[in-house]
Amino acid sequence: PFESAAEIRVWIRAGRRDACVTSLAVLGPSDAAIGLVRFSRREGDAVVGYALHAAWRGRGLMSEALRLTLGRLFCDPGLSRILARVAPDNAASQALLT
């Protein structure tokens, strides 16, 4: 989980090194990055990961970001499955997938 917008920006920049990775910022009311949804596509699979700044959790923002992202991915005829990368001890993130 991210504790600052600076950490989110670092994660976005790291994804730019890989042409198969797309990073999407989740923006707060003042257009500051408060979270991130990232996915990679390889050989018919998409792997999704996500994180949200602690101060913004519990407001449905990541649910909405995932709904929009997954909606686009499910429309991609080149994908055969979508996987999620979630920490095993993060029950809140796991709950977003049910």
Accessible surface in RSA format (square Angstrom, percent):
REM  Atomic radii and reference values for relative SASA: ProtOr
REM  Chains: A
REM  Algorithm: Lee & Richards
REM  Probe-radius: 1.40
REM  Slices: 20
REM RES _ NUM      All-atoms   Total-Side   Main-Chain    Non-polar    All polar
REM                ABS   REL    ABS   REL    ABS   REL    ABS   REL    ABS   REL
RES PRO A   1   115.94  84.5  75.65  69.0  40.30 146.5  79.57  65.7  36.37 226.0
RES PHE A   2    24.35  12.2  24.35  15.1   0.00   0.0  24.35  14.8   0.00   0.0
RES GLU A   3   106.26  61.0  92.25  69.8  14.01  33.4  54.55 105.5  51.71  42.2
RES SER A   4    42.06  35.5  39.63  52.9   2.43   5.6  37.06  78.9   5.00   7.0
RES ALA A   5    30.88  28.4  25.31  39.1   5.57  12.7  25.49  35.9   5.39  14.3
RES ALA A   6    52.81  48.6  49.78  76.8   3.03   6.9  50.75  71.5   2.06   5.5
RES GLU A   7    75.53  43.4  70.47  53.3   5.06  12.0  33.88  65.5  41.65  34.0
RES ILE A   8     0.00   0.0   0.00   0.0   0.00   0.0   0.00   0.0   0.00   0.0
RES ARG A   9   108.33  45.5 106.81  54.5   1.51   3.6  40.25  55.0  68.08  41.3
RES VAL A  10    93.07  61.2  91.64  83.0   1.44   3.5  92.24  80.1   0.83   2.2
RES TRP A  11    79.50  31.9  78.70  38.1   0.81   1.9  55.88  29.8  23.62  38.3
RES ILE A  12    27.41  15.6  27.37  20.4   0.03   0.1  27.37  19.7   0.03   0.1
RES ARG A  13   120.01  50.4 116.15  59.2   3.87   9.2  45.31  61.9  74.70  45.3
RES ALA A  14    34.52  31.7  25.71  39.7   8.80  20.0  25.95  36.5   8.56  22.7
RES GLY A  15     4.85   6.0   0.00   N/A   4.85   6.0   4.67  12.8   0.18   0.4
RES ARG A  16   176.27  74.0 142.36  72.6  33.91  80.7  62.81  85.8 113.46  68.8
RES ARG A  17   200.73  84.3 160.69  81.9  40.04  95.3  74.76 102.2 125.97  76.3
RES ASP A  18    45.47  31.9  39.44  39.3   6.03  14.3  21.29  50.1  24.18  24.1
RES ALA A  19   113.03 103.9  66.44 102.5  46.58 106.0  78.34 110.3  34.68  91.9
RES CYS A  20    54.60  41.3  43.00  48.0  11.60  27.3   8.43  21.4  46.17  49.8
RES VAL A  21    31.55  20.8  15.01  13.6  16.54  39.9  15.01  13.0  16.54  44.9
RES THR A  22    55.99  39.8  52.24  53.0   3.74   8.9  30.43  40.9  25.55  38.6
RES SER A  23    31.16  26.3   5.90   7.9  25.26  58.2   5.68  12.1  25.48  35.7
RES LEU A  24    74.99  41.8  72.45  51.8   2.54   6.4  74.99  52.7   0.00   0.0
RES ALA A  25    46.84  43.1  20.02  30.9  26.82  61.0  20.02  28.2  26.82  71.1
RES VAL A  26    17.02  11.2  13.05  11.8   3.96   9.5  17.02  14.8   0.00   0.0
RES LEU A  27    95.44  53.2  71.68  51.3  23.76  59.7  71.68  50.3  23.76  63.9
RES GLY A  28     9.79  12.1   0.00   N/A   9.79  12.1   4.67  12.8   5.12  11.5
RES PRO A  29   118.73  86.5  75.60  68.9  43.12 156.7  89.90  74.2  28.83 179.2
RES SER A  30    97.03  82.0  65.35  87.2  31.68  73.0  56.35 120.0  40.68  57.0
RES ASP A  31   108.27  75.8  90.89  90.5  17.38  41.1  22.02  51.8  86.25  86.0
RES ALA A  32    47.91  44.1  39.21  60.5   8.70  19.8  47.91  67.5   0.00   0.0
RES ALA A  33    15.71  14.4  10.15  15.7   5.57  12.7  10.15  14.3   5.57  14.7
RES ILE A  34     9.75   5.5   9.40   7.0   0.35   0.8   9.75   7.0   0.00   0.0
RES GLY A  35     0.00   0.0   0.00   N/A   0.00   0.0   0.00   0.0   0.00   0.0
RES LEU A  36     0.00   0.0   0.00   0.0   0.00   0.0   0.00   0.0   0.00   0.0
RES VAL A  37     1.62   1.1   1.62   1.5   0.00   0.0   1.62   1.4   0.00   0.0
RES ARG A  38    38.09  16.0  37.27  19.0   0.82   2.0  18.06  24.7  20.03  12.1
RES PHE A  39    16.66   8.3  16.11  10.0   0.55   1.4  16.66  10.1   0.00   0.0
RES SER A  40    19.32  16.3  18.39  24.5   0.92   2.1   6.62  14.1  12.70  17.8
RES ARG A  41   100.93  42.4  94.88  48.4   6.06  14.4  37.54  51.3  63.39  38.4
RES ARG A  42   120.17  50.5 109.40  55.8  10.76  25.6  64.60  88.3  55.56  33.7
RES GLU A  43   181.29 104.1 135.38 102.4  45.91 109.3  65.36 126.4 115.93  94.6
RES GLY A  44    21.87  27.0   0.00   N/A  21.87  27.0  11.34  31.1  10.53  23.6
RES ASP A  45    30.03  21.0  29.23  29.1   0.80   1.9   5.90  13.9  24.12  24.1
RES ALA A  46     0.00   0.0   0.00   0.0   0.00   0.0   0.00   0.0   0.00   0.0
RES VAL A  47    35.88  23.6  32.99  29.9   2.89   7.0  32.99  28.7   2.89   7.8
RES VAL A  48     2.41   1.6   2.41   2.2   0.00   0.0   2.41   2.1   0.00   0.0
RES GLY A  49    11.63  14.3   0.00   N/A  11.63  14.3   9.13  25.1   2.50   5.6
RES TYR A  50    24.32  11.4   3.82   2.2  20.50  53.3   3.82   2.9  20.50  25.3
RES ALA A  51    18.35  16.9  10.68  16.5   7.68  17.5  18.35  25.8   0.00   0.0
RES LEU A  52    13.96   7.8  10.35   7.4   3.61   9.1  10.35   7.3   3.61   9.7
RES HIS A  53    39.01  21.3  39.01  27.1   0.00   0.0  27.31  28.2  11.70  13.6
RES ALA A  54    42.43  39.0  27.73  42.8  14.71  33.5  27.73  39.0  14.71  39.0
RES ALA A  55    61.05  56.1  39.40  60.8  21.65  49.3  52.31  73.7   8.75  23.2
RES TRP A  56    58.27  23.4  58.26  28.2   0.01   0.0  45.60  24.3  12.67  20.5
RES ARG A  57    99.26  41.7  81.17  41.4  18.09  43.1  49.87  68.2  49.38  29.9
RES GLY A  58    87.11 107.4   0.00   N/A  87.11 107.4  42.85 117.6  44.26  99.1
RES ARG A  59   145.75  61.2 110.64  56.4  35.11  83.6  44.76  61.2 100.99  61.2
RES GLY A  60    43.98  54.2   0.00   N/A  43.98  54.2  30.02  82.4  13.96  31.3
RES LEU A  61    59.49  33.1  55.72  39.9   3.77   9.5  56.44  39.6   3.05   8.2
RES MET A  62    11.19   5.8   9.99   6.6   1.20   2.9   9.99   8.5   1.20   1.6
RES SER A  63    53.04  44.8  45.23  60.4   7.82  18.0  32.21  68.6  20.84  29.2
RES GLU A  64    79.25  45.5  77.14  58.4   2.11   5.0  41.10  79.5  38.16  31.2
RES ALA A  65    17.11  15.7  10.77  16.6   6.34  14.4  16.22  22.8   0.89   2.3
RES LEU A  66     5.93   3.3   5.93   4.2   0.00   0.0   5.93   4.2   0.00   0.0
RES ARG A  67   143.55  60.3 131.72  67.1  11.84  28.2  73.15 100.0  70.41  42.7
RES LEU A  68    98.98  55.1  93.45  66.9   5.53  13.9  96.08  67.5   2.90   7.8
RES THR A  69     9.66   6.9   5.23   5.3   4.43  10.5   5.23   7.0   4.42   6.7
RES LEU A  70    40.34  22.5  40.34  28.9   0.00   0.0  40.34  28.3   0.00   0.0
RES GLY A  71    36.33  44.8   0.00   N/A  36.33  44.8  32.26  88.5   4.07   9.1
RES ARG A  72   188.42  79.1 180.16  91.8   8.27  19.7  57.64  78.8 130.79  79.3
RES LEU A  73     1.32   0.7   0.83   0.6   0.49   1.2   0.83   0.6   0.49   1.3
RES PHE A  74   148.13  74.1 117.83  73.0  30.31  78.9 120.68  73.2  27.45  78.6
RES CYS A  75   102.94  77.9  75.29  84.0  27.65  65.0  32.02  81.1  70.92  76.5
RES ASP A  76    34.99  24.5  25.87  25.7   9.12  21.6  13.02  30.6  21.97  21.9
RES PRO A  77   137.78 100.4  97.84  89.2  39.94 145.2 111.56  92.1  26.22 163.0
RES GLY A  78    55.69  68.7   0.00   N/A  55.69  68.7  38.48 105.6  17.20  38.5
RES LEU A  79    30.72  17.1   9.50   6.8  21.22  53.3  10.14   7.1  20.58  55.4
RES SER A  80    95.74  80.9  57.59  76.9  38.15  87.9  52.99 112.8  42.75  59.9
RES ARG A  81   135.68  57.0 126.54  64.5   9.14  21.8  47.97  65.6  87.71  53.2
RES ILE A  82    39.86  22.7  11.53   8.6  28.32  68.3  11.53   8.3  28.32  76.9
RES LEU A  83    72.75  40.5  68.44  49.0   4.32  10.9  72.69  51.0   0.06   0.2
RES ALA A  84    44.53  40.9  12.43  19.2  32.09  73.0  12.43  17.5  32.09  85.0
RES ARG A  85   177.00  74.3 162.77  83.0  14.23  33.9  66.41  90.8 110.59  67.0
RES VAL A  86    36.48  24.0   9.12   8.3  27.36  65.9  14.07  12.2  22.41  60.8
RES ALA A  87    51.09  47.0  37.03  57.1  14.06  32.0  42.98  60.5   8.11  21.5
RES PRO A  88   125.97  91.8 101.45  92.5  24.51  89.1 106.07  87.6  19.90 123.7
RES ASP A  89   132.70  93.0  96.93  96.5  35.77  84.6  49.38 116.2  83.32  83.1
RES ASN A  90    44.65  30.8  39.45  38.1   5.20  12.5  11.14  26.8  33.51  32.4
RES ALA A  91    76.65  70.5  68.03 105.0   8.62  19.6  69.56  98.0   7.09  18.8
RES ALA A  92    76.88  70.7  61.03  94.2  15.85  36.1  69.64  98.1   7.24  19.2
RES SER A  93    18.55  15.7  17.69  23.6   0.86   2.0   3.29   7.0  15.26  21.4
RES GLN A  94    71.59  40.0  69.02  50.4   2.57   6.1  26.33  56.0  45.26  34.3
RES ALA A  95    63.23  58.1  48.14  74.3  15.10  34.3  53.01  74.7  10.22  27.1
RES LEU A  96    61.08  34.0  35.27  25.2  25.82  64.9  39.10  27.5  21.98  59.2
RES LEU A  97    80.05  44.6  45.65  32.7  34.41  86.5  49.93  35.1  30.12  81.1
RES THR A  98   152.57 108.5  86.97  88.2  65.60 156.4 100.88 135.5  51.70  78.1
END  Absolute sums over single chains surface
CHAIN  1 A     6291.1       4813.3       1477.8       3636.5       2654.6
END  Absolute sums over all chains
TOTAL          6291.1       4813.3       1477.8       3636.5       2654.6
